[in-house]
Amino acid sequence: MGEKRRISFEKVMGIALLALMIIQFLMLVYFNLKLDAQHMDYDSSWVYLKTAMVWKEKRFASPNWAETTNSFLDLPLPFASLLYGITGRLFFSYGTSTLLVLIGILTTAFFILKRFNVKKLGIFVVLNLIICPYLTNGFNQIIELGYFNCVLAGPAYYSVRTLIVLLMILEYLNIQEKKKIDFIAFLTFGLCFASGASSGVFLIAMIIVPIIAYSFECMFIKNDFKVILKKESIYAYVSILFVILGKLFASHILHLNIRDSGNNWTSVTDFWKNFGAPIQGLLKLMEVFPVLDTDVSVLSARGIAVLFPLFILFVVFISFLFASISIYKKINEKTGIVPEVLFFVNIIVVN
């Protein structure tokens, strides 16, 4: 009887999560195709303008404009510019391009989860978390750099970069299992080149260095130098090469000064501030405590409402503990599959 109830519960939850995912996706479709123009800030207005300018001048760099941070080659902009040339509708074209990238993110995440043998219920949970708008703290009309505007809608500054990271993880897993390189590798090489020409060494820090670090860890664990010469490791080395080639292309051919060229090392005083930033970001994302207001009474209606996100944070913390135990067991088993610890190394490297 207990098994039947569990199956029935999972079925109902699966249907509910699927329905929620469809509703959230349809809301994103509506926003991207109908509301983009009403939610422009200073930065995104230039992204949309450049989309039109690229099509009109038929080039990504021009003496007629000045790039402030990057060339936007690793944004939905290039394909949006092409669509704009076909449809003549700027915001519709950009929104469509953003949605196509989002579909790519969801599809790639789905296959990664399948590789880790995650059940359908878990997959639906993760996909819902990816497309959740997370707009608890409002929308900043001056410069909006929240998750919603950076990944799901609007200019989607980090959507293509997120897709590249996920594609590289998927391809790394594929090479490990099949011992051969497929078309995804060549796709990621091209995307690495575009990202290198736009965001510089961003991808190297975000995903490539953690992959190489994992390869060296395996080399020491197995006491075998050949581990760092396997095809999946070579894939990471070649990816670095394409990022660097893209950066050189931007500097010497397009004559662009990418922002990462002026970045400096973090000082000792700022190190712990950066280290705690992800925790602060999580608290802000879930609105566990007031972001700016400090006069919110604990026993007021708003103060009592904080208990719900606080409970969710507690659930996240417990889930983290269970995930950590699962990671430890997988490392001990030495299954040969990239353990989830890769993502923790990823966070450490970026911070």
Disulfide bonds with the S-S distance in Angstrom:
none
